[in-house]
Structure formats: C-alpha cells, structure tokens
Amino acid sequence: IVRLSELHKPLVMAVNGVAAASGMNMILTADIAVASDQATFSQSFGNVGLIPDVGGTYFLPRIVGVPRAKEIIFMDRKLNAQEALDLGIVHQLVPPAQVVDVAYAMAQKLSSGPSFAFSVAKKMLSCCNEMDIHTALHMEALSQALVSNVDDYKEGIDAFIEKRTPVFDRNR
C-alpha cells in the first residue's frame, strides 16, 4: 500500500463489481479511480470483528472526512457507485463494459503528460493536509522553480505559443 501510494506517477485504478474490505482500501490509494455504475463499496470489517486494514484508517478519512469514515466503518455501510462518486472515492462512473477501456484511456493520457511535473504535483498533494498555507506556498514556489527547469516546461510553452498539443519526453 505504501508503494502504491508513493508511486511517482499518477495511479489509475478500475472497479467493476464489488470492492470490499482491503479491495476498497486499495482503491483509496488511486489518484484516479474509474468504476462501473453498478460497482459497490464496503469496509466489511466490523462483521468479522476486525478494523480496516491496508490503509483504510489512513486514506478513508482523508477522502471522505472523519465523521463519514466512522459511519461507513462502524455501520458497515455498503456504498453504491453513485455514493462512492459523490464522496470522492471514485472519480468517474461508466457502464460495466467500458470500465477497463476508460481507465486505460486515462492512464494513456497521463502517461503522455509531463511526468516530472506530475510527480512533483503528486508529492505536493500527498502532503498538503500536513502543511499550513505559508509552507504550502513556499513549497509550491520551490517546486515551480524545479519543474520550470525541465525540458517538458519548454515543450509545453512552445506548444502553447504554437497552438498545438505538447509532446513530452517519455524517457523521464
């Protein structure tokens, strides 16, 4: 779970069916999650006398808030796909037959983006809840200085000026 959450590149996951217990908690590590409009989500730990694992007590409250996480966990509340979307657990709902294709298309789009900038932004976003505004702004300025010295930035600016789609170097 730590390795998934600390990947340097954006992580796309797909759910087509039931995501229960550890399965649901793995989805919480995704940067972008696509789900079937028929998918369901539940913690399911209380029924067997356990507590959430695989990072559930860490990720779920950060996504849905502590009070909602308590309700989902303590009441063993089963969420339908729309509720998971509304709570921010997943980011897009599609028909079951399209889940893998949509997730793959998102992953392809991300893989053609500015990978270094994505990596820095992901790191910033993963620790933003622990920073005050002054620290966040300082870290943004430092990070912006860092990413603006990479070839992807020059390509992005050139593409913007030339009114074309940027082509970023995939070797980074």
Secondary structure by P-SEA (a helix, b strand, c coil): cccccccccbbbbbbcccccaaaaaaaaaccbbbbcccbbbbcccccccccccccccccccccccaaaaaaaacccccccaaaaaaacccccccccccaaaaaaaaaaaaaacaaaaaaaaaaaaaacccccaaaaaaaaaaaaaaaaacaaaaaaaaaaaacbbbbccccc
